[in-house]
């Protein structure tokens, strides 16, 4: 990504990277397309606040994959 990740960005960016989809900043939104040996598709993401976003994605894996979801553990003060 071309700007520093926010907390919410860290939740979704690694999942797109598994497909080889690199998100690029276009003003307030992030977009990306992928067409490789792992997947075909596109994504559009707009963070609205540090804890809210709007996302649309259409990604089709080209073969069976082990997909990993990452959820950071809450930080305690």
MARMI-398156 format. One record per residue: residue in three letters; residue number from 1; x, y, z of N, C-alpha, C in turn. Coordinates in Angstrom, 2 decimals, always signed. Layout:
# MARMI-398156
- aa:i:n_x:n_y:n_z:ca_x:ca_y:ca_z:c_x:c_y:c_z
- ALA:NUM:X:Y:Z:X:Y:Z:X:Y:Z .
...
# end
This chain:
# MARMI-398156
- aa:i:n_x:n_y:n_z:ca_x:ca_y:ca_z:c_x:c_y:c_z
- UNK:1:+0.84:-1.17:+0.00:+0.00:+0.00:+0.00:+0.89:+1.23:+0.00 .
- UNK:2:+0.38:+2.30:-0.53:+1.21:+3.46:-0.68:+1.11:+4.47:+0.46 .
- UNK:3:+0.28:+4.21:+1.47:+0.29:+5.08:+2.65:+0.31:+4.21:+3.90 .
- UNK:4:+0.65:+4.82:+5.04:+0.79:+4.06:+6.27:-0.52:+3.37:+6.63 .
- UNK:5:-0.45:+2.11:+7.04:-1.67:+1.40:+7.38:-2.28:+1.93:+8.67 .
- UNK:6:-3.60:+1.91:+8.72:-4.31:+2.21:+9.94:-4.70:+0.90:+10.58 .
- UNK:7:-5.26:+0.94:+11.77:-5.67:-0.29:+12.42:-6.60:-1.12:+11.54 .
- UNK:8:-7.59:-0.48:+10.94:-8.55:-1.22:+10.12:-7.91:-1.75:+8.84 .
- UNK:9:-6.94:-1.02:+8.28:-6.23:-1.48:+7.09:-5.49:-2.78:+7.38 .
- UNK:10:-4.93:-2.89:+8.55:-4.19:-4.09:+8.92:-5.09:-5.32:+8.98 .
- UNK:11:-6.39:-5.12:+9.08:-7.31:-6.25:+9.13:-7.58:-6.85:+7.75 .
- UNK:12:-7.62:-6.02:+6.70:-8.00:-6.55:+5.39:-6.86:-6.65:+4.38 .
- UNK:13:-5.85:-5.82:+4.47:-4.79:-5.82:+3.45:-4.09:-7.18:+3.31 .
- UNK:14:-3.72:-7.87:+4.40:-3.05:-9.17:+4.23:-3.90:-10.21:+3.51 .
- UNK:15:-5.21:-10.12:+3.65:-6.07:-11.09:+2.99:-6.05:-10.90:+1.47 .
- UNK:16:-6.00:-9.66:+1.01:-5.89:-9.41:-0.43:-4.51:-9.80:-0.95 .
- UNK:17:-3.48:-9.59:-0.14:-2.11:-9.91:-0.56:-1.92:-11.39:-0.80 .
- UNK:18:-2.71:-12.24:-0.14:-2.62:-13.69:-0.37:-2.90:-14.04:-1.83 .
- UNK:19:-3.70:-13.24:-2.49:-4.04:-13.46:-3.90:-3.08:-12.76:-4.84 .
- UNK:20:-2.17:-11.96:-4.30:-1.27:-11.18:-5.13:-1.88:-9.86:-5.56 .
- UNK:21:-2.96:-9.45:-4.90:-3.63:-8.20:-5.22:-3.01:-7.10:-4.37 .
- UNK:22:-2.40:-6.13:-5.03:-1.78:-5.00:-4.34:-2.73:-3.83:-4.38 .
- UNK:23:-3.09:-3.32:-3.21:-3.98:-2.18:-3.13:-3.19:-0.90:-3.32 .
- UNK:24:-3.77:+0.02:-4.09:-3.13:+1.32:-4.34:-4.09:+2.42:-3.91 .
- UNK:25:-3.53:+3.44:-3.31:-4.33:+4.57:-2.86:-4.72:+5.45:-4.05 .
- UNK:26:-6.01:+5.75:-4.12:-6.52:+6.69:-5.12:-7.38:+7.68:-4.35 .
- UNK:27:-6.73:+8.71:-3.82:-7.44:+9.65:-2.96:-7.83:+8.95:-1.67 .
- UNK:28:-9.09:+9.04:-1.28:-9.51:+8.40:-0.03:-9.78:+6.90:-0.17 .
- UNK:29:-9.72:+6.37:-1.38:-10.03:+4.96:-1.58:-8.78:+4.15:-1.92 .
- UNK:30:-8.91:+2.84:-1.79:-7.87:+1.90:-2.21:-8.51:+1.00:-3.26 .
- UNK:31:-7.80:+0.77:-4.35:-8.30:-0.13:-5.38:-7.18:-1.08:-5.79 .
- UNK:32:-7.57:-2.18:-6.39:-6.59:-3.13:-6.90:-7.24:-4.14:-7.82 .
- UNK:33:-6.43:-4.67:-8.71:-6.87:-5.73:-9.61:-5.82:-6.82:-9.60 .
- UNK:34:-6.25:-8.05:-9.87:-5.32:-9.16:-9.92:-5.71:-10.09:-11.05 .
- UNK:35:-4.72:-10.60:-11.75:-4.90:-11.63:-12.79:-3.58:-12.38:-12.83 .
- UNK:36:-3.50:-13.45:-12.05:-2.26:-14.23:-11.99:-2.59:-15.70:-11.81 .
- UNK:37:-1.61:-16.51:-11.43:-1.85:-17.94:-11.26:-2.60:-18.27:-9.98 .
- UNK:38:-2.81:-17.28:-9.10:-3.55:-17.51:-7.86:-5.01:-17.08:-7.94 .
- UNK:39:-5.28:-15.95:-8.63:-6.64:-15.43:-8.63:-6.86:-14.41:-9.75 .
- UNK:40:-8.13:-14.14:-10.00:-8.56:-13.07:-10.91:-9.60:-12.25:-10.16 .
- UNK:41:-9.51:-10.93:-10.27:-10.54:-10.12:-9.64:-10.10:-8.70:-9.37 .
- UNK:42:-10.95:-8.03:-8.56:-10.68:-6.64:-8.24:-11.25:-6.33:-6.86 .
- UNK:43:-10.80:-5.21:-6.29:-11.28:-4.77:-4.99:-11.34:-3.26:-4.95 .
- UNK:44:-12.26:-2.75:-4.16:-12.44:-1.31:-3.93:-12.75:-1.14:-2.45 .
- UNK:45:-11.96:-0.31:-1.77:-12.12:-0.12:-0.33:-12.04:+1.36:+0.00 .
- UNK:46:-12.96:+1.83:+0.85:-12.92:+3.21:+1.30:-13.08:+3.26:+2.81 .
- UNK:47:-11.97:+3.53:+3.53:-12.09:+3.72:+4.97:-12.90:+5.00:+5.25 .
- UNK:48:-13.90:+4.88:+6.10:-14.75:+6.01:+6.45:-14.28:+6.64:+7.76 .
- UNK:49:-13.76:+5.81:+8.64:-13.23:+6.26:+9.93:-12.20:+5.23:+10.37 .
- UNK:50:-11.53:+5.44:+11.49:-10.56:+4.43:+11.95:-11.18:+3.07:+12.27 .
- UNK:51:-12.50:+3.01:+12.42:-13.15:+1.74:+12.77:-14.24:+1.31:+11.79 .
- UNK:52:-14.33:+1.97:+10.63:-15.40:+1.65:+9.68:-14.89:+1.77:+8.25 .
- UNK:53:-15.34:+0.87:+7.37:-14.98:+0.96:+5.96:-16.10:+0.40:+5.10 .
- UNK:54:-16.07:+0.78:+3.83:-16.96:+0.22:+2.82:-16.06:-0.54:+1.86 .
- UNK:55:-16.44:-1.78:+1.54:-15.59:-2.63:+0.71:-16.45:-3.39:-0.30 .
- UNK:56:-15.93:-3.51:-1.51:-16.53:-4.35:-2.53:-15.41:-5.13:-3.19 .
- UNK:57:-15.58:-6.42:-3.31:-14.54:-7.20:-3.97:-15.15:-8.40:-4.68 .
- UNK:58:-14.56:-8.70:-5.81:-14.91:-9.87:-6.62:-13.60:-10.55:-6.95 .
- UNK:59:-13.30:-11.62:-6.24:-12.03:-12.34:-6.44:-12.34:-13.82:-6.58 .
- UNK:60:-11.83:-14.40:-7.66:-12.03:-15.83:-7.91:-10.67:-16.52:-7.88 .
- UNK:61:-10.44:-17.39:-6.89:-9.18:-18.15:-6.87:-9.12:-19.07:-8.09 .
- UNK:62:-7.93:-19.26:-8.64:-7.78:-20.12:-9.81:-7.56:-21.58:-9.44 .
- UNK:63:-7.33:-21.85:-8.15:-7.19:-23.22:-7.66:-7.44:-23.22:-6.17 .
- UNK:64:-7.57:-24.40:-5.57:-7.76:-24.49:-4.13:-6.57:-23.86:-3.41 .
- UNK:65:-6.87:-23.08:-2.38:-5.82:-22.40:-1.63:-6.12:-22.51:-0.15 .
- UNK:66:-5.08:-22.49:+0.65:-5.23:-22.35:+2.09:-5.21:-20.85:+2.38 .
- UNK:67:-6.36:-20.30:+2.77:-6.45:-18.87:+3.03:-6.33:-18.61:+4.52 .
- UNK:68:-5.60:-17.59:+4.86:-5.36:-17.25:+6.25:-6.02:-15.92:+6.56 .
- UNK:69:-6.80:-15.90:+7.64:-7.35:-14.65:+8.13:-6.58:-14.27:+9.38 .
- UNK:70:-6.29:-13.01:+9.50:-5.52:-12.52:+10.62:-6.36:-11.54:+11.40 .
- UNK:71:-6.50:-11.77:+12.68:-7.17:-10.83:+13.57:-6.21:-10.52:+14.71 .
- UNK:72:-5.76:-9.29:+14.78:-4.83:-8.96:+15.86:-5.51:-9.07:+17.22 .
- UNK:73:-4.75:-9.45:+18.22:-5.32:-9.53:+19.56:-5.46:-8.12:+20.13 .
- UNK:74:-6.48:-7.91:+20.93:-6.69:-6.57:+21.48:-5.52:-6.17:+22.38 .
- UNK:75:-5.20:-4.90:+22.34:-4.13:-4.41:+23.19:-4.73:-3.98:+24.52 .
- UNK:76:-4.09:-4.36:+25.58:-4.56:-3.99:+26.92:-3.63:-2.94:+27.51 .
- UNK:77:-4.22:-1.93:+28.10:-3.41:-0.86:+28.71:-2.89:-1.27:+30.07 .
# end
